[in-house]
């Protein structure tokens, strides 16, 4: 329906503005979705490690990364590294036995 005295023509600037607004909204929505997915993945990783993600302290995050890196290595690799540290005198016999028993317990 055409209303007398009202132009049905939209200025090009307005159309461009609306298109850019829609594009910006879409980009923001995609970024938020990606952030939520990544946060969920981190939560599931902590739960697999037996850690309650709600109570994790920020300073514990680097330790979790170190634990994950150690867990990625096989027990044999970890034992070889432990032997190397002992042979170079970087750890004591007590530390060696303690760490060795922890590695074997994890297997």
N, C-alpha and C positions, 0 to 999 in steps of 0.2 A: 504494500500500500504506500502510495506516495502522498506525503503531507505537503500541501502548498506552502511555499516559502522556506522549506527546509531542504538543504542540499543533501543529496545522497552520495556525493563524492567525498571520499576521505583523502586528506592530504597525504602525499607520499611520505613526508616526515613522520606522521603518526603511524603509518603502516610499518615503517622501518623501526620506529621505537617499540611497537608491540612485538615485532619479530625478535628484536634483540632482548627484550624483557623475557619472552618465552624461552629463548636460548639460554639466558643467564639462569633462569629458574631451573631448566633442565640440567645444566652443568652442576648447580648447587645440589640438586637432588641426587645426581649420580655420585658426587663426592661424599655426601652423607651416607648413602647406601654402602659405598666401598668402605668407609670408616666403620660402620656397624658390622659389616661382614668380617673385617680384620679383627675387630674387638672380640667378636664371637669366637674366632679361631684361636685367639690368645687365651680366652677363657677356657676353651676346651683343652688346650695344651696344658694349662695349669692343673685342670681337673685330672688329666691323665697322669700328671706327676704326683697326684695326691695332695695338691695344695688348694686351699679354699681361696678362690680369686677375690673374694670380698675383703679378706683380711691381709692381702699381700701389701707389704709396705714398699714405697717407691725405692728405698735403698736396697731392697732385696732383689730387685729386677736384674742388676748385673750378676748377682750370684746365681740366679735362675738360668741366665744365659750360659754361664760357665758350667753349670750342672748339665744343661742340655748338650753342650759341646762335648763334655766328658761321656755322656751317655751314648752319643753317636759313635764313639770309638768302641771297638770290640774289647772284651776283657783281656784277650791276649795282648793287644796293643797297649792297654793300660798297664799290664803286668811288665811288659818290656820297658816301658817308660819308667816304671817304678824301680826296676832293676838298674837302669841307667843312672837314675838319681842316687841310688845307694852306692853304686860302684864309683861315682864321681865324688862321693862324700857330701852330697848336698842334703841328705836326710840321714837321721840316725837309724840304728837297727830297730829301735822301738817304733819309730814312725813307719818304717818299712813294713814291719809285721802288722801294725794296725791298719795301714792302707791296704795291704795285701788281703787281709781277712775281709775288709769291706768290699773289695772287688770280687772276691770269690763268693761272698754272701749274695751279691747282686746277680750272680750267674744263675 
